[in-house]
Amino acid sequence: MSARHPPSTPAQPPRATLARDGGASARDEAANSPELKNRRRWHSALYRQVLFAAGIIFVMIGAIGLVVPMMPGTIFLILAAWCFARSSPRFETWLLTHRHLGPSVVRWRESGAIPPIAKMFAIGSFVVTLGSSWLLGAPNMVLGGLALLFAGLTIYIGSRPNL
């Protein structure tokens, strides 16, 4: 081809170039539509409400677990704090500053440490649960699943620093 007649170029740059150069593609326009924004807002509000409800349930279970033997409480309070952090900062603050419920959650957030007595209690409860399941005649699949779960949890608990 001669210099006088350059190779033919497309009339429009490719779509990706338009979006990169500041032009709006159809997908960008759809993403910014009022209908989609409203749907995202609704999903976000629903997500926060579900997390808030889960947080309330976890607080109730955690509070019961703090007074009932052989039922963990702290893990449910940690889950509640996680839910409240994403749904209600006011309730997260309430939980963290609560005289009875907050200290274990604050310690977990600061260091991820588990007190040695809690480690022994947790591992002991794994042994009692697995043993009683075996004595009560649980199916082998259930026993195997419990054994795997408890082995993994024991490794995790053992790997956490002591308080």
C-alpha positions as CSV (number, residue, x, y, z in Angstrom):
1,M,0.0,0.0,0.0
2,S,1.1,3.5,-0.6
3,A,1.5,6.2,2.0
4,R,-1.4,8.0,0.3
5,H,-3.8,5.3,1.1
6,P,-3.3,3.9,4.7
7,P,-4.8,0.6,5.5
8,S,-8.5,0.8,6.3
9,T,-9.3,1.4,10.0
10,P,-12.5,0.7,11.7
11,A,-14.9,3.6,12.0
12,Q,-15.1,3.2,15.8
13,P,-12.5,2.1,18.2
14,P,-13.2,-1.2,20.0
15,R,-15.6,-1.2,22.9
16,A,-12.9,-1.7,25.5
17,T,-11.1,1.3,24.2
18,L,-14.2,3.4,24.6
19,A,-14.6,2.4,28.2
20,R,-10.9,3.0,29.0
21,D,-11.0,6.4,27.3
22,G,-13.9,7.6,29.4
23,G,-16.7,6.7,27.1
24,A,-19.5,4.7,28.6
25,S,-20.3,1.3,27.4
26,A,-23.7,-0.3,27.6
27,R,-22.6,-2.4,30.5
28,D,-21.4,0.7,32.4
29,E,-24.7,2.4,31.8
30,A,-26.7,-0.7,33.0
31,A,-24.5,-0.9,36.1
32,N,-25.4,2.7,37.0
33,S,-29.1,2.4,36.3
34,P,-31.4,3.5,39.1
35,E,-33.1,0.1,39.1
36,L,-29.8,-1.7,39.7
37,K,-28.7,0.8,42.4
38,N,-32.1,0.3,44.1
39,R,-31.7,-3.5,44.0
40,R,-28.2,-3.3,45.4
41,R,-29.4,-1.1,48.2
42,W,-32.2,-3.5,49.0
43,H,-29.8,-6.5,49.0
44,S,-27.4,-4.6,51.2
45,A,-30.2,-3.8,53.7
46,L,-31.4,-7.4,53.6
47,Y,-27.8,-8.6,54.2
48,R,-27.4,-6.3,57.2
49,Q,-30.7,-7.4,58.7
50,V,-29.8,-11.1,58.3
51,L,-26.4,-10.5,59.9
52,F,-28.0,-8.5,62.7
53,A,-30.5,-11.3,63.4
54,A,-27.7,-13.9,63.4
55,G,-25.7,-11.7,65.8
56,I,-28.7,-11.6,68.2
57,I,-29.0,-15.3,68.0
58,F,-25.3,-15.8,68.5
59,V,-25.3,-13.5,71.6
60,M,-28.2,-15.5,73.1
61,I,-26.4,-18.9,72.5
62,G,-23.1,-17.4,73.7
63,A,-24.7,-16.1,76.9
64,I,-26.2,-19.5,77.6
65,G,-22.9,-21.1,76.8
66,L,-21.1,-19.0,79.4
67,V,-23.2,-20.5,82.2
68,V,-24.1,-24.0,80.9
69,P,-21.3,-26.6,81.3
70,M,-20.1,-28.4,78.2
71,M,-21.5,-25.7,75.9
72,P,-19.0,-23.2,74.3
73,G,-19.9,-19.6,74.7
74,T,-17.0,-17.6,73.5
75,I,-17.1,-18.8,69.9
76,F,-20.7,-17.7,69.6
77,L,-19.9,-14.3,71.0
78,I,-17.0,-13.9,68.5
79,L,-19.4,-14.8,65.7
80,A,-21.9,-12.2,67.1
81,A,-19.2,-9.5,67.1
82,W,-18.4,-10.4,63.5
83,C,-22.0,-10.1,62.5
84,F,-22.5,-6.8,64.4
85,A,-19.3,-5.4,62.9
86,R,-21.0,-5.7,59.5
87,S,-24.5,-4.8,60.5
88,S,-24.7,-2.6,63.6
89,P,-21.7,-0.8,65.0
90,R,-23.8,0.2,68.0
91,F,-24.4,-3.4,69.0
92,E,-20.8,-4.3,68.3
93,T,-19.7,-1.6,70.7
94,W,-22.3,-2.8,73.2
95,L,-21.0,-6.4,73.0
96,L,-17.3,-5.4,73.2
97,T,-17.9,-3.2,76.3
98,H,-20.3,-5.5,78.1
99,R,-19.0,-6.4,81.5
100,H,-19.6,-10.2,81.2
101,L,-19.8,-10.9,77.5
102,G,-17.1,-8.6,76.1
103,P,-13.8,-9.5,77.7
104,S,-13.3,-12.9,75.9
105,V,-14.2,-11.3,72.5
106,V,-11.8,-8.4,73.0
107,R,-9.0,-10.8,74.0
108,W,-9.6,-12.9,70.9
109,R,-9.5,-9.8,68.7
110,E,-6.3,-8.5,70.3
111,S,-4.2,-11.7,70.3
112,G,-6.2,-14.7,69.0
113,A,-5.1,-16.5,72.1
114,I,-7.0,-19.2,73.9
115,P,-6.5,-19.8,77.7
116,P,-4.9,-23.2,78.4
117,I,-7.9,-24.2,80.6
118,A,-10.3,-23.5,77.7
119,K,-8.1,-25.5,75.4
120,M,-8.2,-28.5,77.8
121,F,-11.9,-28.1,78.3
122,A,-12.6,-28.0,74.5
123,I,-10.4,-31.0,73.7
124,G,-11.9,-32.9,76.7
125,S,-15.4,-32.1,75.3
126,F,-14.3,-33.5,71.9
127,V,-13.2,-36.7,73.5
128,V,-16.4,-37.0,75.6
129,T,-18.6,-36.3,72.6
130,L,-16.9,-38.8,70.4
131,G,-16.8,-41.4,73.1
132,S,-20.5,-41.0,74.0
133,S,-21.4,-41.1,70.3
134,W,-19.6,-44.4,69.9
135,L,-21.2,-45.8,73.1
136,L,-24.7,-44.7,71.8
137,G,-24.1,-46.6,68.6
138,A,-23.7,-43.7,66.1
139,P,-23.1,-44.9,62.5
140,N,-19.5,-45.2,61.4
141,M,-19.9,-42.3,58.9
142,V,-21.0,-40.0,61.8
143,L,-18.1,-41.2,64.0
144,G,-15.6,-40.7,61.1
145,G,-17.0,-37.3,60.4
146,L,-16.8,-36.3,64.1
147,A,-13.3,-37.7,64.4
148,L,-12.1,-35.7,61.4
149,L,-13.9,-32.5,62.6
150,F,-12.5,-32.9,66.2
151,A,-9.0,-33.7,64.9
152,G,-9.0,-30.5,62.8
153,L,-10.4,-28.4,65.6
154,T,-7.8,-29.9,68.0
155,I,-5.0,-28.9,65.6
156,Y,-6.4,-25.4,65.3
157,I,-6.9,-25.0,69.0
158,G,-3.4,-26.3,69.7
159,S,-1.8,-23.9,67.2
160,R,-3.3,-20.8,68.9
161,P,-1.2,-19.0,71.4
162,N,-1.9,-19.3,75.2
163,L,-3.4,-16.4,77.0
